[in-house]
Amino acid sequence: MGLLTMAELPGDIEISAVITVGVRHADVAALYRDYKAALEGLQRTYELIFVMDGRFPDVSVALEDLQRQNEPLTVVRLTRAFGESTALMAGFERARGRIIVTLPGYYQIESGEISKLVDALSAADLAVGRRWPRAGSRFEALRRASFHRALGWVTGLRFSDLGCGARAMKRRVIEEIFLYGDQHRFFAILAHRQGFRVAEVTVRQSPRDRFEGRYRLREYAHRMLDILTVLFLVRFTKKPLRFFGMIGLALAGTGLLLLLYLIIARLGFAQPLANRPALLLTSLLVVLGLQLFAIGLLGELIIFTHARDIKDYQVDRVIQFHSEAAQTTSTDAEQERIAAP
């Protein structure tokens, strides 16, 4: 099932709220009532879509009870846990609104702050929440600051709370961006790269937004790899030769310098080359550098071949000049062509 386009949308839904439910989730019945009250306060037509990223019997029972009460919600249950990015995409495929709001399956922001995100779309295509004032220990604050500082250095963009799952966006954003893996954390960065206007909106953090557990070491390793992924996606997606070429040239250049040193040592100082690890290291650096450079060239060929199918820009508006004289001249010319034998 693909995403509905603007032309295919029904006219009675203005806002679609997609709520992803994962391992960390709250009482969905109470959460539903809070979100529903906030959406009703917007005075717009809306729908709520709960996406269950895995099997949670307690959540299923609660949502089925709400549906039996004729509450306006849709439940999407995935066969197993695929991750939040996949859950969001499953919700986007069934969303019918012209504005899409993403919300976590637990208390993260005050529900009344949803209106701030929606109102911010008057000047932006995507509004992401920034919880402030932010609760938590000094260690958590340092960890968040380090992550966002590293991400800012890589992308040149300054965000302070990409972990917030509360967002509002125009429909064309989800029509252009496809999420996979853990890319939901970098939704704002991917949207900015695609040419959309992104705004960070300060919202009040829910007092019930507490994470009592601890992150394992592999989670920190995953975040470091995610930053490298974003670096490649943002800077080198259409210029792979710059990424692989720089690394390849650095390795090959180092190898050639070492090789030059060995040649000078052999010819000028009669030092033997046999049984020297430096000669093997030199050869390895040169070969590896050339291989990486060749990978970059192949990437450039692939990008060149598919360049017509790649769209990485958005048109804000088109201002067209209408000239009556030009229209008259065009009409006269058409009549002359018609009258000609």
N, C-alpha and C positions, 0 to 999 in steps of 0.2 A: 504494500500500500504506500503510494507516494504522497508527498505534501500537496495539499490543495493550493492552487494558484489564486491570485486575487480575483480573476474572472470567474472562478468556480465557487467562490465563497458564498454561503447564504447570507442574507442581509440582516438577520436578526441577532447575531452574536457579535458583540464589540470586543469583549475581553475573554481570553481563554487563560485560565490559571492552571499550570501544570505542576503538580506536587509529586515529587519523587519520594518513595518510602523505601529506605534501606535498613541495614542492621540497626542503625541508630534512628529510632523513631519515637514519637510521643503518642499519647492517647489520640488516635486519629479522629474520633468523634468530637472531642473538645476542640481539636485543631481545626476541623472542618467548620465548626460553628464560628470560630474566631475569623477564619479566612472569609467565610460567607458574609459575615457582618461587615467586614472591611470592604468587600466588593460591592455589597448593596449600598454602602455609603457613597460610592462613586456615581450613583444614579445612571448606570449604564447596564446594558444587557451583558450577561456573563455566563460562563460555564466553568465547572471545576473538573479536572481530570487527575485522578490519582493513579500513579504508575508504581506498581509493586515490583521492586527489583529483587525478586526472590520469593520464597514461600514463607509467609508469615500468617499462620492460622488465626491469631488474635486480630490482626488487621483485617483479614478477609471477613471475619464474622462481623466486625464493627461496621465495615463499609456496606456489607449486604443488608445489615439492619437499617442503615441510612437510606439505601435504595428502596427498601420496602416501605419507608415512610415518604416515598415520592420526592426525595431530595434531588435537586438537579446536579447530579455528579455522574461521571463516567469512571469506571475502574478498568485499568489495563494491568493484567497480571502476567509477568514474564515467566518463562518456564524455569529459570534459575537466575542467580545473581550475575548480571552482565556488567555492572558498573553504572555509575550515575550518568555518564555521557550517553550510553545506549538507552537508558531509561528516559532521558530527556528527548532523544530522537523519537522514541516510541510515542511519547506524549505529543510531540510536535506533529507527527503524522495524523493524529486524530483531532488536533486543535482546529477550530473553525473561526476563531476570532481574528480581527484585524490587528489586535494588540495581544501579545503573548506575555504572560507573567509567569516566571518560574519561582517556585517556593519550596523550601526544604520540608521534609516530613517531620520536623521537630521545631520547637520554639527557638527561633534564631533572632528575629526582629519583632518589634511590636506590630501587630497586624494593622493597626491604624496608619502605619508608615507606608503601606502599599500605595496610598494615594500620591505620596511624594514621587515615587518612581514613575507612576503613570503620568503625572503632570510634567515631569522632566522631559517627556517625549515631544513636547512642543518645540524643543530646541535641539533634540538629539534623536538618533535612531535606536540607541541602546542606553539604558540607564541601569547602572549596577549599584548595589547598596554598599555603604561603608558604615559599619557599626561604630557609633561613637556617642557617648564615652564607652570605651571598651573595657570590659572586666577581664580579669585574668592575672596570673602571676607575672613577675618580672621576667622569668625565663621564657614564658610564652610570648611576651611582648618583644623580647630580644629575638626569638626564633622567627616571629612574623616579620619584624623589621629587616632581619638579615635576608630572608627569602625575597621580600619585595625590593630590597636594595639591589640584590643580585639580578633579579628580573629586570629592574629598571636599567641597570648597566648594560644588559644584553639587548633589550628592545628599545631603549630610549624613552619608554613610557612610564609614567609615575602613577601607580595605583597603591593603595594601602590596605585593601581587604578583598583580595580576589577569592578568598575562601567563603565569602558570603554568597549563599545560594539564592538570594532575593534579587531578581532582575525584572525589568520590563523592557520590551522591545517591539518595534514595528514588525509586521509579518514578513516584510521583504528580507529581514535579517536572517530568519531561519530558512528562507528559500535559497540563500546564498552560502550558508555555512553548514558543513557537515561535521558532527562531533564523533570522535571515537576515542578509545582508551580513557585517559584521564584529562582530556582536553576541556572538560567543562570548567576547570579551574581557570583556563586561559580564554574564556569566551570573549572577554572584552578586548584582549590583545588580537585575537583572530578577527574580530569584527573591525577593529581599527585598521588592521592590515588590508582588509577587503575594501576599505574606503568609507566605512560607516562612521557617523559621528557618535562618539561614546562619552557619556557623562557619568561621573561618580557622585552619588547623592548620599548625603549624611542622613542616616536613619538611627532611631533609638534601638539599642540592643535589648532583647527580651531578658528579664531577670532570670528566666529559666534556661537560658542558653549556657549550659555548663557541661564541659567534657571532663569526666572524672578519670578516664583512663590515661594511658601513656602511649606515645608513638614509639613503635619499635625502630631499631636502627635501620632496617631495610626501607622504612618509610622515608627517612632522610635521604637515603641513596636514590630512591625513586624520584624525589623532588629534584635532586641534582640532575638526574637524567632528563627529567621533564624540562628543566631550564635549557639544557643542551638541545632538546627537541625544538623548543620554541625559538632558540637562536637560529637553527637551520630553517625553520618554517618562515620566520619573519624576514630574515636577511638573504637567504640563499636558495629559496624555492625555485625561482626562475633564473638563478645565476649559480648553478652547482659548480662551475669551473672555478669560481672565486673561492669557494670553500675547499674543495679537494685540491685545486691548483695551488693555493697558498701553502697547504700542508705538504703537498708533493714537492713543490719547489724548495721548501725549507729543508726537507729530508734529503733530497737529491743534492742541494747545494752544500749541505753539511758533509755528505758523502764525498763530493768532488773535492772539497777543501782538504779532507783527510787523505784522499787519494793523492792530491798534489803534494802534501807533506811527506807521504811515503815515497813518492817518486824522487823528491829532492833528497830525502835521507838515503835512498838507495844509490842514486847517481852521484851525489855530492859527498856523501860520508861513508859510502860503501857498507851501509847497514843491510843485513840480509832481510828478505821479506818472508822467507819460509817460516812456518810455525809461529806466525804473528797473528793474534786475534784481531788486531786493528785492520788487517787486510780483509778479513771476513766481514767485519762490521761495516767497513766502507762499501763493499759490494752490496751488502744487504740494504744499506740506506739508499744507495743509488737506485737499485731495482724497485724497492718499495716506493720511493718518490715518483719514479716514472709510472708505476702502476696506478697510484692515486691520481696523478695528472691525467692518465688515460681514462680513469673512471669519470673525472670531471668533464672531459671531452664528450664521452658517451652521454652523460647527463644533458649537456648542452644540445646535442643532436636530438635527444628525446623531447626536450622543451621546444626546440625549433619546429619539430614535426607536428606537435600538438598545440602550437601557440595560438592558433585560431580558436581552439576550444576552451582556452583559459581566459577567464574574465576576473581581473583583480581590481576593478574600479567600480564606482557607483556614480550615477549622474544625479546631481542635486536638483537641477532644474534646467529647462531649455527655454530661452527667450528668443522667439522668432520674429523677425521683422516682416511686416505685411505691407506691401506697397500696392496701392490701387493702380498706379500707372503700370507697374510690372504685371499685374494681373490682366489689365486691359490689353497690353501688348501681347501677352501670352495667348489670350483668347483670340485676338485678331489673327495671329500666326496659325493657330489651330484651324480657324475657319478657312484660311487661304489653302492649307493643306487638304482640307476636305473638298474644297471646290476644284482643286487641280485635277485634271484627268489622269 
